[in-house]
Amino acid sequence: MFDYETIRLIWWLFIGVVAIAFALTEGFDFGICTLLPLLGKSDVERRVIINTVGATWEGNQVWLILLGGAIFAIWPAVYATLFSGLYAAMLLVLFSLFFRPAGFDYRSKIGNPAWRNAWDWGLFIGGTLPPILLGVLVGNLLLGLPFHLDQDLRSFYDGSFWALLSPFALLCGVIGLLVTSFHGALFLKWRTEGVIHDRARTAVSVLGPLLLISLTVATLWLMSSVDRPEITQMAGASAASNPLNKTVVAAGSGWLHHFLATPWMLLAPVLGLAGVALAWLLGKGQSKAGAFLMSSIGISGVLLTVGLGLFPFLLISTSDPRSSLTLWDATASHTTLLLAFWITVVFLPIVLLYTRWVYKVIWGSITEAAVLKDSHTLY
């Protein structure tokens, strides 16, 4: 039904949608865990904060698993390069995520304040480290990673863990934390009342300008100072996957030229900055759903900027530009893409409908009275 070029592009769009879904759902989830020990001053207040995501945090985390599984099936060369070259960084993300299920499930098993306080900080770690590390990863995707492919298409990582921590990548890590904290504060403001609601609104007022400044600095830095390689020759978009069957110029014309060459793509960074700005302006007032919607649009714009800026690259190699991976030469076979497409067409709508139903059932403000009344069923 779809030729190889078309199905490759469809899967690029699909994986982009999954990445945005992960950022939007797990984003406020991470942010609430980061804000937990900062906005919750008592055990009951912290239980209120936890229960705003208590029924959905596991489902939100599935988007990360789906994202990893999709990359493994659709872009196996990308999966092999990232998960082997960045093994230490990926393990740090995984180990920090371990605190989340343990913290949610064990925190309220014992009433001892020291026990609960320890798990609160465990949830803080599980909500703070992943967005920082994933932000650093995005920064390195934009800068490029030092890897090369041999003639058998085996990937070899030429860098070190510490080399990932460049100034630009660290700025992206800070942005990752600010994005999730800001998004989480807006969600918390939406689903709580009273003092926690007021503290969340204060957090929105503080985090909004910091996020806008960071995003602006990163955008200007990327557009003005970071080189972007250019493909000068490659096989057709429907050719068999072979990343080495192309010619790449290391010092291209830059990221700004890439966006100006296709002016409509400039809508993505504009959408990102405008969405965050409107979320901040609405969020420091009385708006709840509107502010959260604007935050979601802003985050989507930021990720669209990354995806469109990289296109058609998936991974840029700084040590051997020819080894850079693109969606035209680093995908699985045509048959695999088609099979995975039809599986996705059948099951993804079911997942989305179920998710919508869950949020509809559990929606409503979480109050201290409700938590105290249902102490045995709520976290």
C-alpha positions as CSV (number, residue, x, y, z in Angstrom):
1,M,0.0,0.0,0.0
2,F,2.8,2.4,0.9
3,D,6.1,2.6,-0.9
4,Y,9.3,2.5,1.2
5,E,9.8,6.2,1.1
6,T,6.3,7.0,2.3
7,I,6.3,4.4,5.1
8,R,9.7,5.7,6.3
9,L,8.2,9.2,6.6
10,I,5.1,7.9,8.3
11,W,7.1,6.2,10.9
12,W,9.2,9.4,11.5
13,L,5.9,11.1,12.2
14,F,4.6,8.3,14.4
15,I,7.7,8.2,16.6
16,G,7.6,12.0,16.8
17,V,4.0,11.8,18.1
18,V,5.0,9.1,20.7
19,A,7.9,11.4,21.8
20,I,5.5,14.3,22.2
21,A,2.9,12.1,24.1
22,F,5.7,11.0,26.4
23,A,6.9,14.6,27.1
24,L,3.3,15.8,27.7
25,T,2.2,13.0,30.1
26,E,5.3,11.9,31.8
27,G,6.4,15.6,31.8
28,F,3.9,16.7,34.3
29,D,4.4,13.4,36.2
30,F,8.1,14.1,36.5
31,G,7.5,17.7,37.4
32,I,5.1,16.8,40.2
33,C,7.7,14.5,41.7
34,T,10.3,17.2,41.5
35,L,8.0,19.7,43.3
36,L,6.7,17.1,45.9
37,P,9.2,17.9,48.8
38,L,9.2,21.6,47.8
39,L,5.5,22.4,47.7
40,G,4.2,19.8,50.2
41,K,4.9,21.0,53.8
42,S,3.1,18.2,55.6
43,D,2.5,14.5,55.1
44,V,-1.1,15.1,54.1
45,E,-0.2,17.8,51.6
46,R,2.4,15.5,50.0
47,R,-0.2,12.8,49.8
48,V,-2.5,15.2,48.0
49,I,0.3,16.0,45.5
50,I,1.1,12.3,44.9
51,N,-2.5,11.4,44.3
52,T,-2.9,13.9,41.5
53,V,-0.9,11.4,39.4
54,G,-1.5,8.3,41.6
55,A,-3.9,6.7,39.1
56,T,-2.0,7.5,35.9
57,W,1.8,7.6,36.6
58,E,2.3,4.0,35.4
59,G,0.4,4.5,32.2
60,N,2.3,7.7,31.5
61,Q,5.6,5.8,31.9
62,V,4.5,3.3,29.2
63,W,5.0,6.0,26.6
64,L,8.7,5.8,27.3
65,I,8.7,2.1,26.9
66,L,6.7,2.4,23.7
67,L,9.2,5.0,22.4
68,G,12.2,2.7,23.1
69,G,10.4,-0.2,21.5
70,A,9.5,1.8,18.4
71,I,13.1,2.9,18.0
72,F,14.3,-0.7,18.4
73,A,11.9,-2.0,15.8
74,I,11.9,0.9,13.3
75,W,15.4,2.4,13.6
76,P,17.6,-0.5,14.8
77,A,20.8,1.3,13.9
78,V,19.8,4.3,16.0
79,Y,18.9,2.0,18.9
80,A,22.2,0.1,18.7
81,T,24.2,3.3,18.5
82,L,22.4,5.1,21.4
83,F,22.0,2.3,23.8
84,S,25.5,1.0,23.4
85,G,27.5,4.3,23.0
86,L,25.5,6.0,25.8
87,Y,25.3,3.0,28.0
88,A,26.3,4.8,31.2
89,A,23.9,7.6,30.7
90,M,21.0,5.3,29.9
91,L,21.7,3.3,33.0
92,L,21.6,6.5,35.1
93,V,18.1,7.2,33.6
94,L,17.0,3.6,34.3
95,F,18.4,3.6,37.9
96,S,16.7,6.9,38.7
97,L,13.4,5.6,37.4
98,F,13.6,2.7,39.9
99,F,12.8,5.2,42.7
100,R,9.4,5.9,41.2
101,P,7.5,2.6,41.5
102,A,9.1,1.9,44.9
103,G,8.3,5.4,46.1
104,F,4.7,5.4,45.0
105,D,3.9,1.9,46.2
106,Y,5.9,1.8,49.5
107,R,5.7,5.3,50.8
108,S,2.4,4.9,52.6
109,K,2.9,1.4,53.8
110,I,4.4,2.6,57.0
111,G,3.4,5.7,59.0
112,N,6.9,6.5,60.2
113,P,7.7,10.1,59.2
114,A,11.4,9.3,58.5
115,W,10.3,6.4,56.2
116,R,7.8,8.6,54.3
117,N,10.3,11.5,54.0
118,A,13.0,9.2,52.6
119,W,10.6,8.0,49.9
120,D,9.5,11.6,49.1
121,W,13.1,12.4,48.3
122,G,13.3,9.1,46.3
123,L,10.4,10.3,44.2
124,F,12.2,13.7,43.9
125,I,15.2,11.9,42.5
126,G,13.1,9.8,40.1
127,G,11.3,12.9,38.8
128,T,14.4,15.2,38.6
129,L,17.3,13.2,37.1
130,P,15.5,11.7,34.1
131,P,14.4,15.0,32.5
132,I,17.9,16.4,33.1
133,L,19.6,13.4,31.5
134,L,17.1,13.3,28.7
135,G,17.6,17.0,28.1
136,V,21.4,16.4,27.9
137,L,20.7,13.7,25.4
138,V,18.6,16.0,23.2
139,G,21.4,18.6,23.4
140,N,23.9,16.0,22.2
141,L,21.5,15.0,19.4
142,L,21.6,18.6,18.2
143,L,25.3,18.9,18.5
144,G,26.1,15.4,17.1
145,L,27.7,12.4,18.7
146,P,31.2,11.0,18.1
147,F,30.5,7.5,16.5
148,H,31.4,5.8,13.3
149,L,30.3,2.7,11.4
150,D,32.7,0.1,10.0
151,Q,32.2,-1.6,6.6
152,D,29.9,-4.2,8.3
153,L,27.8,-1.3,9.7
154,R,28.8,-2.0,13.3
155,S,28.6,1.1,15.4
156,F,31.6,2.3,17.5
157,Y,31.2,5.1,20.0
158,D,34.3,7.3,20.0
159,G,33.5,9.6,23.0
160,S,33.1,9.3,26.7
161,F,30.4,10.0,29.2
162,W,32.0,13.2,30.4
163,A,32.2,14.5,26.9
164,L,28.4,14.5,26.8
165,L,28.4,17.3,29.4
166,S,29.2,20.2,27.1
167,P,27.9,23.7,28.0
168,F,25.1,23.5,25.4
169,A,24.0,20.0,26.4
170,L,24.0,21.0,30.1
171,L,21.8,24.0,29.2
172,C,19.4,21.6,27.5
173,G,19.4,19.5,30.7
174,V,18.4,22.5,32.6
175,I,15.6,23.2,30.1
176,G,14.5,19.6,30.5
177,L,14.1,20.1,34.2
178,L,12.4,23.5,33.9
179,V,10.0,22.1,31.2
180,T,8.8,19.2,33.4
181,S,8.7,21.4,36.6
182,F,6.7,24.1,34.9
183,H,4.3,21.6,33.2
184,G,3.9,19.7,36.5
185,A,3.2,23.0,38.4
186,L,0.4,23.8,36.0
187,F,-1.1,20.3,36.3
188,L,-0.9,20.5,40.1
189,K,-2.6,23.9,40.0
190,W,-5.4,22.4,37.9
191,R,-6.0,19.4,40.2
192,T,-5.7,20.9,43.7
193,E,-7.3,23.5,45.9
194,G,-6.3,25.8,48.7
195,V,-2.7,26.2,49.8
196,I,-1.2,23.7,47.4
197,H,-3.0,25.4,44.5
198,D,-1.6,28.7,45.6
199,R,1.9,27.3,46.0
200,A,1.7,25.7,42.5
201,R,0.6,29.1,41.0
202,T,3.7,30.7,42.7
203,A,5.9,28.0,41.2
204,V,4.4,28.7,37.8
205,S,5.2,32.4,38.2
206,V,8.8,31.7,39.0
207,L,9.5,28.9,36.6
208,G,7.9,30.5,33.5
209,P,10.4,33.3,33.0
210,L,13.3,31.0,33.7
211,L,12.1,28.5,31.1
212,L,11.5,31.3,28.5
213,I,14.9,32.7,29.0
214,S,16.6,29.3,28.8
215,L,14.7,28.4,25.7
216,T,15.5,31.7,24.0
217,V,19.2,31.4,24.9
218,A,19.4,27.8,23.6
219,T,17.5,28.7,20.4
220,L,19.9,31.6,19.6
221,W,22.9,29.5,20.5
222,L,21.8,26.7,18.2
223,M,20.9,28.9,15.3
224,S,24.0,31.1,15.4
225,S,26.9,28.9,16.7
226,V,26.2,25.2,16.0
227,D,27.2,23.8,12.6
228,R,24.8,21.4,10.9
229,P,26.2,18.9,8.3
230,E,24.7,18.7,4.9
231,I,24.1,15.7,2.7
232,T,25.5,16.3,-0.8
233,Q,24.9,12.9,-2.3
234,M,22.9,9.8,-1.2
235,A,20.9,6.9,-2.6
236,G,17.2,7.4,-3.2
237,A,14.7,7.6,-0.4
238,S,13.4,4.2,-1.3
239,A,16.8,2.5,-1.5
240,A,17.9,-0.3,0.9
241,S,19.2,1.0,4.2
242,N,22.9,1.6,4.1
243,P,24.1,4.7,6.1
244,L,27.5,4.6,4.4
245,N,26.0,5.0,0.9
246,K,26.1,8.8,1.0
247,T,28.4,11.8,1.1
248,V,28.1,14.3,4.0
249,V,29.8,17.7,4.3
250,A,30.8,18.2,8.0
251,A,30.6,22.0,8.1
252,G,27.3,22.9,6.6
253,S,25.5,26.2,6.4
254,G,24.1,26.0,9.9
255,W,20.8,25.5,11.6
256,L,19.4,28.9,10.9
257,H,19.9,28.4,7.1
258,H,18.2,25.0,7.4
259,F,15.0,26.6,8.8
260,L,15.1,29.6,6.5
261,A,15.4,27.3,3.5
262,T,11.9,26.0,4.5
263,P,10.3,29.0,6.2
264,W,7.2,27.3,7.4
265,M,9.4,25.3,9.8
266,L,10.0,28.5,11.8
267,L,6.5,28.0,13.1
268,A,7.8,25.3,15.4
269,P,10.1,27.5,17.5
270,V,7.6,30.3,17.5
271,L,4.9,27.9,18.7
272,G,7.3,26.6,21.4
273,L,8.1,30.1,22.8
274,A,4.6,31.5,22.4
275,G,3.0,28.5,24.0
276,V,5.3,28.7,27.1
277,A,4.8,32.4,27.3
278,L,1.0,32.1,27.2
279,A,1.0,29.3,29.7
280,W,3.0,31.5,32.1
281,L,0.7,34.5,31.6
282,L,-2.4,32.4,32.1
283,G,-0.9,30.1,34.7
284,K,0.0,32.9,37.1
285,G,-3.6,34.0,37.1
286,Q,-6.7,31.9,37.6
287,S,-6.6,29.9,34.4
288,K,-6.3,26.1,34.8
289,A,-7.1,24.1,31.7
290,G,-6.1,26.9,29.3
291,A,-2.7,27.4,30.9
292,F,-2.0,23.6,30.8
293,L,-3.1,23.5,27.2
294,M,-0.8,26.3,26.2
295,S,2.1,24.5,28.1
296,S,1.3,21.4,26.1
297,I,1.4,23.4,22.8
298,G,4.7,25.0,23.9
299,I,6.3,21.6,24.7
300,S,5.1,20.2,21.4
301,G,6.6,23.2,19.6
302,V,10.0,22.7,21.3
303,L,10.0,19.0,20.2
304,L,8.9,19.8,16.7
305,T,11.8,22.3,16.5
306,V,14.2,19.5,17.4
307,G,12.7,17.0,15.0
308,L,12.4,19.4,12.0
309,G,15.8,20.8,12.7
310,L,17.4,17.4,12.5
311,F,15.4,16.2,9.5
312,P,16.3,14.0,7.7
313,F,19.0,13.1,10.3
314,L,18.3,10.8,13.2
315,L,21.8,10.8,14.6
316,I,24.6,13.2,13.5
317,S,28.1,11.8,13.7
318,T,30.8,14.4,14.6
319,S,33.7,12.0,14.2
320,D,32.6,10.6,10.8
321,P,29.8,12.6,9.2
322,R,29.3,9.9,6.6
323,S,28.2,7.6,9.3
324,S,25.4,9.9,10.3
325,L,22.0,8.1,10.4
326,T,19.0,9.4,8.5
327,L,15.4,8.1,8.2
328,W,16.2,7.2,4.6
329,D,19.1,4.9,5.3
330,A,18.8,3.6,8.9
331,T,15.3,2.0,9.0
332,A,14.2,-1.6,9.2
333,S,13.0,-3.4,6.1
334,H,9.9,-2.3,4.1
335,T,8.1,-5.4,5.3
336,T,8.9,-4.7,8.9
337,L,7.7,-1.1,8.7
338,L,4.4,-2.1,7.0
339,L,3.7,-4.8,9.6
340,A,4.5,-2.5,12.5
341,F,2.3,0.2,10.8
342,W,-0.8,-2.0,10.8
343,I,-0.2,-3.2,14.3
344,T,0.0,0.4,15.4
345,V,-3.1,1.4,13.4
346,V,-5.1,-1.2,15.3
347,F,-3.8,-0.9,18.8
348,L,-2.8,2.8,19.2
349,P,-6.4,4.1,19.0
350,I,-7.4,1.5,21.7
351,V,-4.6,2.8,23.9
352,L,-5.6,6.4,23.4
353,L,-9.3,5.7,24.0
354,Y,-8.5,3.8,27.2
355,T,-6.3,6.6,28.4
356,R,-9.0,9.2,27.7
357,W,-11.5,7.0,29.6
358,V,-9.1,6.7,32.6
359,Y,-8.6,10.5,32.9
360,K,-12.3,11.0,32.5
361,V,-13.1,8.6,35.4
362,I,-10.5,9.9,37.8
363,W,-10.7,13.6,37.0
364,G,-11.5,16.1,39.7
365,S,-9.7,18.1,42.4
366,I,-7.7,16.1,45.0
367,T,-8.3,17.6,48.4
368,E,-7.0,16.8,51.9
369,A,-10.4,15.7,53.0
370,A,-10.6,13.2,50.2
371,V,-7.2,11.8,51.0
372,L,-7.9,11.5,54.7
373,K,-11.3,9.8,54.0
374,D,-9.8,7.2,51.7
375,S,-6.5,6.6,53.5
376,H,-6.6,2.9,52.7
377,T,-7.2,3.3,48.9
378,L,-5.2,6.4,48.1
379,Y,-1.4,6.7,48.2
